[in-house]
Amino acid sequence: MSRLMDIRAICIASVVLQTIIFGSGSAITKLAYESISPLWCMALRFGLAALVFAVLFGPRMVRGLKGARLSDWLPAALCMAVSYLSCNIALDLTTATNVGFLMALPVVFTPILAAIVLRRRYRLVHLPFQAAVVVGLYLLCSSGGSFTFGLGEFCGLLTAVSLAGALVFGERGLARMDVVTVSGTQIFVTFIASLAGALLFDQPLNVAAVQPIAWGTVVFLAIASTCLTFALQNMALTRLPSATVSMLLTGEPIFTALFSWGILGETLTAVGLAGAALIIVCVIAETWIDGRAEAAARGGEEAAALAAPALEPLSALADATTSASLTVPHLTPSQPQRAYERP
């Protein structure tokens, strides 16, 4: 039991680390947009990440894909590609803080998709926490009531829906494939989608015009905010439900707001701080509830496993008794009298 709880704690910590990396990435990405477009930034980022995965895990991914079906990895990979494309477009059209709010909304959509795709029962005990998180996110990112909804916000909302799909379909795919293969397919598909978008809808990349800070941002996003975070998220999904991971990811706007304040000068008001505090309380409560439910389930399984050896003698005795009560000596027509003959 303690080992399982330790593994769960590691998975929770990995998602928290992921939110910190995502928060910093959202802030510095806007710096890169001063000399590179969102689509080309995406293409370079995921191209480099795909190269790293191919060098490190290429043969392993090929082996993993040989025994997998297309439905095991393609839905999650497509959802991930859409989420990143829409997120980067949103960052170019609105503030990083507002994008952080909208990117955390998978906490609302993930349990609904999990009920449809994974046939998982939606527990009403989570509804108050999810509603409170939405309120907290609004307070965090509205800057005292100035939150607006335009094309950038629409792209941010699309990010939330598609990220929820990536979590749910990713959890299903991880039942058949390992973390490296699932992460690699998501990176490669996102690279193909972003490169196609840049070639079709953007101007040719002017390499000479790209500033050093943009190149540094691309490298950071590829290694830390793509390779590492994809692996952390998929590793967590092997032990945590997709709804729990989506709830933990709601901490991302907090780090996005902090990094945006320090790097971009975007301010966080007292109302925003209250929203951040509400999010933290809800995430802790939700994680604690999930931990208790999992511990109770594991405890029931262990109790059943411990009780099984003790019940084996009784089961054997019952089987023997039943067998004896149902066994009748078989007498052929020539044997009935012989069975009762006197010596």
N, C-alpha and C positions, 0 to 999 in steps of 0.2 A: 504493500500500500504506500509506504513512504517513498519507494523508488518511483512509483507512478506519479505521485505528487511532485517529486523533484523534476521529472520530465515535463510535467505540466507547467511548472514554474519557469523552466528554461524556455519553453515555447512562448509563454506570456512575455518574458523578457526579450525574446527575439522580435516579437511584434512591436514592443515599445521602442526598441532600437530602430526598427524599420520606420516608425513614425517620426523619430528624430531626424533620420537621414532624409526622409521625404520632405519634412518641414524645411530643412536647410536647402534642399534641392529646389523647392518651389520658389524660394527667395532669390537664389543666385541665378536661376534660369532667366529671370527678367533682365539680369545684367547681360547675359549672352545675347539677348534679343536686340541689343543696341547695334550689333554688327552681323547678325545672322538671323535668318527667318526661322519661325517655329518648326516648319516642316523639314528644313535642312538640318536644323539642330537635332531633331528626332532621328533623321536618317543617319547622321554621323554618330549619334549616341548609341543607337541600337546596332548599327553596323559594327562599331568597336566592341560592344558587348557580345554580339554574335561571334565575332572573331575569337574573343577570349574563351567563350564556351566551347567553340569548335576545337581550339588547340588543347584545352584542358580535358574536355569530356566527350570529344567527338565519337570515338569508338563505343563508349558506354551508351551514348544516346542512340546510336544506330542499333545496338543490341536491344535497347529498351523499346524502340519503335517496331522492331520486327515482330514482337509478340503482342502488339497493341492494335486496337481498332482505331479508325479515324475519329469516331465519336468519343474516344477516351481523352483526346487532347485538343482537337480542333475547336470545339465550342469555347473552351476556356481561353485558348490562344487568341481567337477572334475577339472575344470580349475584352481581353487585356489590350489588344491593339487599338480597339475603338476608345477605350478609356484613356490611353496615353495620348492618342491623337487629339481627342476632344479637350483633354486637360491642357495640353500645350497651346492650343488655339485659345482656350479660355484665359490662360495666363497673359496672352498678348492683347486681349481685349478688355480685361478688367483687372482689379487689384488681386495680388497674391492672397490677401486675407480673405476676400470673398470666395476665391477658388478653394481655399482651404476649408471654408464652411461647407461648400457644396460637395467637395470630395469626401467629406465625412458622412454624407447621407446614406451610404450603403447600409448603415446600421438599421435603416428603415426598410430598405428593399430586400436585404439578404434573407431574413427569416421568411418572407413571403415566397421568394424564389426557391428557398430550400424546401418549403412545404409542397411546392409544385413539382420540382425536379427530383428531390431526394425522398419525397413522401414522408417528410419529418413533421411531427406534430408541432404546431405553433403554441408555445406556452404563454398564456395570458399574463403570467407573473412578470414577463419581460416588458410588456406594453408600457407601464408607467415610466420605466427607466428610459425606454427609447423615446417616448414623448418628451421627457425632461431633457434628454440629450439634444433634441431638435431645438428646444427653447434655448438651451445653453449655447448651442452653436450660433443661433441667430443673435443672441446678445453679444457673443464674442466678435462676430464679424459685421454687425450692423453699424458699429461706431455711433451708438446712441440714437439709432433710428434712420440712418441714411442709406440703409441697404436697398439697392435697386436691382431690378431684374431686366437685363437686356440680352443681346446675343452671346456675350461672354458668359453670363450666368446660365443661359440655356446650355451652352457647351459644358459648363461645370456640372449641371444636373445630368446630362448625358453621361458624363464621366462616372457619376455615382451609380447610375443604373447598370452601366456596363461593367464597372468594377464589382458590383454585387454578383453579376453573372459570372465573372471570372473566379470569384471565391467559391461559388456553389458548384460550378462545373469543374473547377480545379479540385475541390474536395472529392468529387465523384471520380475524376481521373486518377487521383492518387491511390485509389483502391486497387488499381491495376498497374500503375507505373510508379517509378521512383521519383524522388524530388528533383534530381538533376535533369532527368528527361522531360518532366513537365515544365520546369523552369526554362530549359533550353528551347522547347517548342514555342513557348510564349514569347521569348526574346526574338527568335528567328521570324515568326509570323509578324510581330510588330515591326521588325526591321523592313520586311518586304512591303508592308502596308505604308509605312512612312516614306520609304524610298519612292514607291509608286506615286504617293501624293505629292512629293516634292517635284518629281519629274513632270507630272501632269498639270499641276496647279500653281507652280512657283517658277520664279525666274531661275536661270542657271546659277549655280553657286559661284560667287566671286571669292575664291580662296584668299586672294591677296587682301581683301577688305576685312576679313575676319580678324578681330583683335585677339591678342594673347589671352585676355581674360575669358573670351568666349571659348577658345581652345581648352583652357584649363577647366572651364565649366563642363564642356563636353566629356572630358576625361573623367571628371568626378562623377558626373551623372551616369556614365557607362559602367564604371567599376563599382562605385558604392551604391548609387541609387537605382541600378538595374541588376547587375549580376548578384550583388550581395542581398539586396532587398527581395528579389524574386525568390532566392534560395531560402531566406528567412521566412517569408510568407508561406511558401509551400511546405517547409518543414513544420511550421506551426499547424498547418491544416491536416497534417497526419495525426495529430493528437487533440486538436481543438476543433469544435464545430465551426462552420463558416460564419454563423451568426455571432459567435464569441469573438472571432478574429475581426469581424466588421465593427463590433463594439469597441475593441481595443484600438482600432484605427481611428476612432473619433478623437483620439488625443493628438492627431496630426495638426489640426488647426491651431492648437496651442503653440506648438513648436514653429509652425509657419508664421504665426503672428509675432512670436519672439524674434525669429530671424529676420522677418520683414521689417520689424522696428529697428533692429541693429544694423541691417545692411541697406534697406531701402528707405528708412525713415518713416514707414507707415506706423501711425500711432495707435495705441490700444488704450481706450478710455476705462474709467471705473466700471462702467456697464460691461465692457468687454472682459474685464478681470472677473466680474461676477459670473459671467457666462463660462469662463474657463474653469472656475471653481466648481460650478454645477456639473460640468462635463466630467471632471476628475472624480467627484463623488459618485456619479452614476456609473462610470466605468469600473470603479473599485467595487461598488455594490453588485453590479452585474457579474463581474468576474468571480466574486465571492459566492454568489448564488449558483453559478455554473459549477464552481469547484465543489460545493456541497452536494449538488445533484450527482456529479460524477463520482464523488467519494461514496455516496449512498449506493449508487449502482454497482460500483466495484466491490463494496462491502457485501452486497447481496450475492454477487457472483462468487466471492471468496467463501462466504458462509455455505453456499451450496456445494462448493468444491470440497470443503472440509467435512461436510456432513455426509458426502457420498461414501467414503470408505467406512464410516461407522454404520451406515445403513446396508452395506453389502452383505454381512452375515444374515440380517433379517430378510433381505431380499432373497438370498439363497435358500433360507429356510422356507420362506413362503413358496418359492418355486418348487422345492422338493415336496412340500406338503401337497401342493396342487397336483404335482405329477403323480404322487402316490395315490391320491384320492381319485384320480381319473384313470389309473391303471387297473385293468381287469384281466385276470389270467385267461389266456386264450386256450380253449379246449376244442380239439377237433372231434368229430362225431365218433371216432373210435376210441377216444380217451376218457369220456366222462365216467364210466364205471371203474376204469383202472385207477382213476384219481382217488376213489373211495374204497378200494379193495382192502380187505384185512390181510395182514401178512400170513 
